[in-house]
Amino acid sequence: MKSFFEGIQSLFVDFLFLPLDGLRSLELSHWFLANTINWIFMIICAVAMVYWIKQLRIFDDAGTENQDTTAHSFFK
């Protein structure tokens, strides 16, 4: 049973976390390059938020959104 868990440890430490170790060593020389994953996620979240707000505005301008407080059963 011990070898099973050591195999899982070896999988993660030696193979799956190897790219993250490279990013960690890159951080001291190129901060922006090391944080590319974070920048990509922030850009995706910003685009999704802009899209969501635009959709909310479309439904609000069309008047199709039901803003009555009894629109949901848990508000009764």
Summary of the structure (lengths in Angstrom):
residues: 76
radius of gyration: 23.4
end to end distance: 55.0
largest distance: 62.9
contacts: 128
relative contact order: 0.05
helix: 76%
strand: 0%
